[in-house]
C-alpha cells in the first residue's frame, strides 16, 4: 500500500514540475495545432498562386506581342511579291 502511495506522489511531483514554468501566472493564450498550420500554409500558397498565374499570363502575352511585331516588321504573313 505504501509503495503505490509513493508512486502517486512521485507521479504528481513529476507532473507538477512539468506544468510549472518560469512565469507560472502566464497561460498559453493560443495553441497552434496542426489544422491551423495547414490552413495557414494553404492560404499562403493560394495567395502566392494568383500573382504567379498572372505573371505566367503576362509572359505568354508578351511573347505573342514580340512574335506579332516581328511578323509585322517583316511585312506580314502574306508576301506581296508576285512569283512567276
Secondary structure, DSSP 8 states (H G I E B T S, - for coil): -HHHHHHHHHHHHHHHHHH--SSTT--------HHHHHHHHHHHHHHHHHHHHHHHHHHHHHHHHHHHHHHHHTT-SS------
